[in-house]
Each structure stands twice: as C-alpha cells, then as structure tokens.
Amino acid sequence: MKKQVTARHFDLTPEMKAKAEESMEGLTRFFDHIVSAEMVLDAERHRRVAELKVNVFNSLIAGRGETDDMYTAIDVAVDKVKTQLKKYKGKLKDRKPEEVADVKASLARPKTDVDEVDM
C-alpha cells in the first residue's frame, strides 16, 4: 500500500507523521486490497483537520476528522474510514455469497483423509 502524509499551514513533526502512517497501516486489518492511502493534515487557528482518502479496487473512500487536537483528528478520520471499509467489504461479500462460502469450506476442510492415516 502506498502511503502519503501532507501537512498544510504547519510543520509536520516526525512523531505526528509516524502516528498517521501507523494508523493508515492499521486499515489493512479491515480490508486487504487497499491500493493507496493519502492523509492531509491542516491547521487553521484553533481548528485541526485530518482528511483521509483511501483508494480501493474501484472506489475512493474518504473520512474527515475535525477537532482542536491533531492526534484526535487523525483518530476520528481513521475511524470513519474503518466503518466505510467494513461496509464496502460486506457489499463485496454479498455480491457472490456462494463463491465465498465455497472458498471458506475448502479452506476449513482438512488436507488429509482420516481413512488413509495409518495408526
């Protein structure tokens, strides 16, 4: 996954960049096939805004967090995108549930036959 963090109107600290990249990397727990993630951090007077755009196979998922603390804004934006990724993944599974069920069954099936094992 390609990750990009951009800061507007303030200097980005290494700790803040690490927090943003770590949060974006955590999104792969909810959906494996993320192509890229871009986070834009913006500061205006007392407002701190974090915008996260995640590019998946055929759509763009976006979340925005706006608080008075940048770390909290990052968490809010990531939580919104997590919710949308879960919904997107559910929609993909609903399209062809028979195929998903077949794959799950083949993965859960043991590799060896019980009758063939010598004791």
C-alpha positions in Angstrom: 0.0 0.0 0.0 1.3 3.4 -0.9 1.0 5.9 1.9 1.4 9.7 1.7 1.1 12.3 4.5 0.8 16.0 3.7 0.8 19.0 6.1 -0.8 22.3 5.4 -0.1 25.6 7.3 2.1 23.9 9.9 5.3 21.9 10.3 4.8 18.2 10.4 6.7 16.5 13.3 8.2 13.0 12.8 6.0 11.7 15.7 2.8 13.0 14.0 3.9 11.5 10.7 4.6 8.2 12.3 1.2 8.2 14.0 -0.6 9.0 10.7 1.3 6.2 8.8 0.7 3.7 11.6 -3.0 4.5 11.6 -3.2 4.1 7.8 -1.3 0.8 8.0 -3.9 -0.5 10.6 -6.6 -0.2 7.9 -5.3 -3.3 6.3 -6.8 -5.3 9.2 -10.3 -4.4 7.8 -9.6 -4.7 4.1 -6.5 -6.2 2.5 -6.7 -4.8 -1.0 -6.0 -1.1 -0.4 -4.1 0.4 -3.3 -3.1 3.8 -1.6 -3.9 6.0 1.3 -3.4 9.8 1.5 -3.8 11.9 4.6 -3.9 15.7 4.5 -3.4 17.4 7.9 -4.5 21.1 8.1 -4.2 23.7 10.9 -6.3 26.9 10.9 -6.3 29.0 14.1 -7.9 26.6 16.7 -9.1 24.0 14.2 -7.2 20.9 13.3 -8.4 18.9 10.3 -7.3 15.5 9.1 -8.7 14.2 5.8 -8.0 10.6 4.8 -8.6 9.3 1.3 -8.2 5.5 0.7 -8.2 4.2 -2.9 -9.5 0.6 -3.1 -10.1 -1.5 -6.2 -12.8 0.5 -7.9 -13.8 3.3 -5.5 -12.4 6.1 -3.3 -13.3 6.1 0.4 -12.9 9.3 2.4 -13.1 10.4 6.0 -12.6 13.7 7.7 -11.9 14.5 11.4 -12.1 18.0 12.8 -11.1 18.7 16.4 -8.9 21.0 18.4 -6.1 18.3 18.6 -4.4 16.9 15.6 -3.9 13.4 17.0 -7.6 13.2 17.9 -8.5 14.4 14.4 -6.3 11.6 12.9 -8.1 9.0 15.0 -11.6 10.4 14.0 -10.8 10.3 10.3 -9.3 6.8 10.5 -12.4 5.5 12.5 -14.7 6.9 9.8 -12.8 5.2 7.1 -12.7 1.9 9.0 -16.5 2.0 9.2 -16.8 2.6 5.5 -14.2 -0.2 4.7 -16.2 -2.7 6.7 -19.4 -1.7 4.8 -17.6 -1.9 1.4 -16.2 -5.4 2.3 -19.7 -6.6 3.3 -21.1 -5.4 0.0 -18.4 -7.3 -1.9 -19.3 -10.5 0.0 -23.0 -10.0 -0.7 -22.4 -10.0 -4.4 -21.4 -13.7 -4.7 -22.1 -15.4 -1.4 -21.9 -18.9 -2.9 -18.4 -18.4 -4.1 -17.3 -17.0 -0.7 -19.0 -20.0 1.0 -17.2 -22.5 -1.3 -13.8 -20.9 -0.6 -14.4 -20.9 3.1 -15.4 -24.5 3.0 -12.3 -25.5 1.0 -10.0 -23.7 3.4 -11.7 -25.2 6.5 -11.5 -28.8 5.1 -8.6 -30.9 6.4 -5.9 -31.7 3.9 -5.6 -35.4 4.8 -8.3 -38.1 4.7 -8.9 -39.8 8.1 -9.3 -43.2 6.4 -5.8 -43.0 4.8 -3.9 -42.4 8.1 -2.2 -45.5 9.5 -2.0 -45.9 13.2 
